[in-house]
Amino acid sequence: MTNDSASTLVFLGIPSLAALIVGLLTIATAVAERKLGTALALANRRAVRNALLAVIWVAVSLGVANTGVLARFDSRPPPLLVFLVLAFSGTIALARSRFGERLTLGLPLWALVGFQAFRLPVELVLHQAASDGIMPVEMSYSGYNFDILSGTSALFVAAALALGWAGKRVTLIWNIVSLLLLCNIVGIAIAATPTFQAFGPDHLNVWVTRPPYVLLPAVLVMAAFFGHALVFRKLGALGRVAVNASSTGSADHRRPGTAANLSLRA
């Protein structure tokens, strides 16, 4: 399979969605910083800095894939698996960092949930990739990938949160189920690699080792994991604020991270 067998939707869709993630990260940084009281100039600088770091990661991912090293499944461990483990570890560390904390405190819960709607167009692109024959059908919603439910439901749950029709319990259930759906497709993708060949030698997942498709696991999948981690962190912060408010009888609205900053809709 070559890039020539891919339709325009797939060849441009993956990098376009990765660019969308970078753009959303930039906007989210600026909005969160302003919400937390950061001066406009400093908020913009931080947003630009984060955008540049994201672009560097995109460039590194494309560069590594372009060398062909990720396609060496005869190596032990497979370079692709090492790449994914490193990317995932970095993603979790980022979500637990001060940067993740600032996004958690500065963005409303509905926005963190609504972010996951990007998975809907991702699944449409993956379906086309399977139709083009460059991706195993098992990785699409025609096979065993049900992650399109996560992207679609994110729109409705986010709207319900913004309107006050849903709360923390609904969000927690949605976040857990959507995370499990994400883990499901990641497991399928790994099982379909030449290392395991779970679906036979004619259904191998090798396309993600090449540019620009490497951006699917390197950016899009990691963005989904990052978003889930932030939702869990936000729910934890909301729970702590509720406990503190009930124990003291009042909430301090003067400091970032208190009830004023951690409401479901604000």
C-alpha positions as CSV (number, residue, x, y, z in Angstrom):
1,M,0.0,0.0,0.0
2,T,1.2,3.5,-0.8
3,N,0.1,7.0,-0.3
4,D,-1.1,6.9,-3.9
5,S,-3.8,4.4,-3.0
6,A,-5.3,6.9,-0.5
7,S,-8.1,9.2,-1.4
8,T,-7.7,13.0,-1.0
9,L,-10.0,12.8,2.0
10,V,-7.6,10.5,3.8
11,F,-4.3,12.0,2.6
12,L,-5.3,15.5,3.6
13,G,-7.8,14.6,6.4
14,I,-5.3,13.2,8.9
15,P,-2.9,16.2,8.8
16,S,-5.8,18.6,8.6
17,L,-7.3,17.2,11.8
18,A,-3.9,17.3,13.4
19,A,-3.7,21.0,12.5
20,L,-7.1,21.4,14.0
21,I,-5.9,20.0,17.3
22,V,-2.9,22.4,17.3
23,G,-5.3,25.3,16.7
24,L,-7.7,24.2,19.5
25,L,-4.7,23.8,21.9
26,T,-3.6,27.4,21.1
27,I,-7.1,28.8,21.6
28,A,-7.7,26.8,24.7
29,T,-4.4,28.1,26.2
30,A,-5.3,31.7,25.5
31,V,-8.9,31.3,26.8
32,A,-7.8,29.5,30.0
33,E,-5.1,31.9,30.8
34,R,-7.4,34.9,30.4
35,K,-10.0,33.2,32.5
36,L,-7.4,32.8,35.3
37,G,-6.6,36.5,35.2
38,T,-3.4,36.3,33.1
39,A,-2.6,39.6,31.3
40,L,-3.5,39.5,27.6
41,A,0.0,39.8,26.3
42,L,1.3,37.0,28.5
43,A,-1.7,34.8,27.7
44,N,-1.0,35.2,24.0
45,R,2.7,34.4,24.5
46,R,1.9,31.3,26.3
47,A,-0.6,30.3,23.6
48,V,2.0,30.8,20.9
49,R,4.7,28.9,22.8
50,N,2.4,25.9,23.2
51,A,1.5,26.1,19.6
52,L,5.2,26.0,18.6
53,L,5.9,23.1,20.9
54,A,2.9,21.2,19.3
55,V,4.2,22.0,15.8
56,I,7.7,20.7,16.8
57,W,6.1,17.4,18.0
58,V,4.2,17.1,14.7
59,A,7.5,17.7,12.8
60,V,9.4,15.2,14.9
61,S,6.7,12.6,14.3
62,L,6.7,13.1,10.6
63,G,10.5,13.1,10.5
64,V,10.7,9.8,12.4
65,A,8.1,8.2,10.2
66,N,9.9,9.4,7.1
67,T,13.1,7.5,8.1
68,G,11.2,4.3,7.8
69,V,12.3,3.1,11.3
70,L,8.7,2.8,12.6
71,A,8.0,0.1,9.9
72,R,10.7,-2.2,11.2
73,F,8.5,-4.8,12.8
74,D,11.3,-7.4,12.8
75,S,13.0,-5.5,15.6
76,R,12.3,-6.3,19.2
77,P,10.6,-4.3,20.6
78,P,9.0,-2.9,17.5
79,P,10.0,0.8,17.1
80,L,6.3,1.7,16.6
81,L,5.4,0.3,20.0
82,V,8.3,2.2,21.7
83,F,7.2,5.4,19.9
84,L,3.6,4.9,21.2
85,V,4.7,4.2,24.7
86,L,6.9,7.3,24.8
87,A,4.1,9.4,23.3
88,F,1.5,8.1,25.7
89,S,3.9,8.7,28.7
90,G,4.5,12.3,27.5
91,T,0.8,12.8,27.1
92,I,-0.1,11.7,30.6
93,A,2.8,13.8,32.0
94,L,1.5,16.8,30.2
95,A,-2.0,16.3,31.5
96,R,-0.6,16.1,35.1
97,S,1.7,19.1,34.6
98,R,1.1,22.8,35.4
99,F,0.0,23.3,31.8
100,G,-2.7,20.6,32.3
101,E,-3.7,22.2,35.6
102,R,-4.1,25.6,33.9
103,L,-6.4,24.2,31.3
104,T,-8.4,22.3,33.9
105,L,-8.9,25.4,36.0
106,G,-9.5,27.8,33.2
107,L,-11.8,25.9,30.9
108,P,-15.4,24.8,31.8
109,L,-16.2,21.1,31.9
110,W,-18.5,21.3,28.9
111,A,-15.6,22.6,26.7
112,L,-13.3,19.8,27.9
113,V,-16.0,17.3,26.9
114,G,-16.9,19.0,23.7
115,F,-13.3,18.9,22.6
116,Q,-13.7,15.2,22.0
117,A,-16.1,15.8,19.2
118,F,-13.1,15.9,16.9
119,R,-13.2,12.1,17.0
120,L,-16.3,12.1,14.8
121,P,-14.5,13.4,11.7
122,V,-11.5,11.2,12.6
123,E,-13.7,8.1,12.4
124,L,-15.2,9.3,9.0
125,V,-11.6,9.6,7.7
126,L,-10.7,6.1,9.0
127,H,-13.8,4.6,7.3
128,Q,-12.6,6.1,4.1
129,A,-9.1,4.8,4.7
130,A,-10.6,1.3,5.0
131,S,-12.5,1.8,1.8
132,D,-9.4,2.9,0.1
133,G,-7.7,-0.3,1.2
134,I,-4.8,1.3,3.1
135,M,-6.2,0.4,6.6
136,P,-7.6,-2.8,7.9
137,V,-11.4,-2.7,8.0
138,E,-11.3,-3.9,11.6
139,M,-10.0,-0.5,12.6
140,S,-13.1,1.3,11.2
141,Y,-16.7,1.4,12.4
142,S,-17.4,-1.2,9.7
143,G,-15.3,-3.5,11.9
144,Y,-14.6,-3.4,15.6
145,N,-14.1,0.4,16.1
146,F,-17.0,2.0,17.9
147,D,-15.2,5.2,18.8
148,I,-17.5,7.2,16.5
149,L,-19.9,7.0,19.5
150,S,-17.5,8.9,21.6
151,G,-17.2,11.8,19.1
152,T,-20.9,12.0,18.5
153,S,-22.0,11.7,22.2
154,A,-19.4,14.4,23.1
155,L,-21.5,17.0,21.3
156,F,-24.7,16.0,23.2
157,V,-23.0,15.7,26.6
158,A,-21.2,19.0,26.2
159,A,-24.5,20.7,25.2
160,A,-26.3,19.2,28.2
161,L,-23.5,20.4,30.6
162,A,-23.6,23.9,29.1
163,L,-27.3,24.1,29.5
164,G,-27.3,22.7,33.0
165,W,-29.1,19.5,32.1
166,A,-26.3,17.1,33.1
167,G,-23.7,17.1,35.9
168,K,-20.6,15.4,37.2
169,R,-22.1,11.8,37.3
170,V,-23.1,11.8,33.7
171,T,-19.7,13.3,32.7
172,L,-17.9,10.6,34.7
173,I,-19.8,7.8,33.1
174,W,-19.3,9.3,29.6
175,N,-15.6,9.8,30.2
176,I,-15.1,6.2,31.4
177,V,-17.0,4.7,28.5
178,S,-15.4,6.9,25.9
179,L,-12.0,6.1,27.3
180,L,-12.7,2.4,27.1
181,L,-13.8,2.8,23.4
182,L,-10.5,4.6,22.8
183,C,-8.5,1.8,24.4
184,N,-10.5,-0.7,22.3
185,I,-9.4,0.8,19.0
186,V,-5.8,1.3,20.2
187,G,-5.8,-2.4,21.1
188,I,-7.2,-3.4,17.7
189,A,-4.6,-1.2,15.9
190,I,-1.8,-2.8,17.8
191,A,-3.2,-6.3,17.3
192,A,-3.4,-5.7,13.6
193,T,0.3,-4.8,13.3
194,P,2.7,-7.4,11.6
195,T,4.0,-8.3,15.1
196,F,0.6,-9.9,16.0
197,Q,-1.3,-10.2,12.8
198,A,-4.5,-10.8,14.8
199,F,-6.7,-10.4,11.7
200,G,-4.5,-12.2,9.2
201,P,-1.6,-11.3,6.9
202,D,-4.0,-9.4,4.5
203,H,-5.3,-7.1,7.3
204,L,-2.1,-5.5,8.6
205,N,-1.9,-2.1,10.2
206,V,1.3,-0.6,8.7
207,W,-0.1,2.7,7.2
208,V,0.4,4.6,10.5
209,T,4.2,4.1,10.2
210,R,4.3,6.4,7.2
211,P,3.8,10.2,6.9
212,P,1.3,11.8,7.1
213,Y,-0.6,9.0,8.7
214,V,1.7,8.7,11.7
215,L,-0.1,11.8,12.9
216,L,-3.1,9.6,13.7
217,P,-1.5,7.9,16.7
218,A,1.1,10.6,17.4
219,V,-1.4,13.5,17.6
220,L,-5.0,12.5,17.3
221,V,-5.0,9.5,19.6
222,M,-2.8,11.2,22.1
223,A,-5.1,14.3,22.0
224,A,-8.0,12.1,22.9
225,F,-6.1,10.5,25.8
226,F,-5.1,14.0,26.9
227,G,-8.7,15.2,26.9
228,H,-9.9,12.3,29.0
229,A,-7.2,12.9,31.5
230,L,-8.2,16.6,31.8
231,V,-11.8,15.7,32.3
232,F,-10.9,13.3,35.1
233,R,-8.7,16.0,36.7
234,K,-11.5,18.6,36.3
235,L,-14.0,16.3,38.0
236,G,-11.6,15.7,40.8
237,A,-11.1,19.4,41.3
238,L,-14.9,20.0,41.3
239,G,-15.3,17.3,43.9
240,R,-12.7,18.8,46.2
241,V,-14.3,22.3,45.9
242,A,-17.7,20.9,46.7
243,V,-16.3,19.1,49.8
244,N,-14.5,22.2,51.0
245,A,-17.5,24.4,50.4
246,S,-19.8,22.1,52.3
247,S,-17.3,21.8,55.2
248,T,-16.7,25.6,55.6
249,G,-20.2,26.7,54.6
250,S,-18.7,29.1,52.0
251,A,-16.4,29.1,49.1
252,D,-13.5,31.5,48.4
253,H,-14.2,33.1,45.0
254,R,-11.0,35.0,45.0
255,R,-8.4,32.4,44.0
256,P,-8.2,30.4,40.7
257,G,-9.3,26.9,41.2
258,T,-12.1,27.6,43.7
259,A,-15.8,27.3,43.1
260,A,-16.0,30.4,40.9
261,N,-13.5,28.9,38.4
262,L,-14.7,25.3,38.7
263,S,-18.4,25.5,37.9
264,L,-19.7,23.2,35.3
265,R,-20.7,25.9,32.9
266,A,-18.6,29.0,33.6
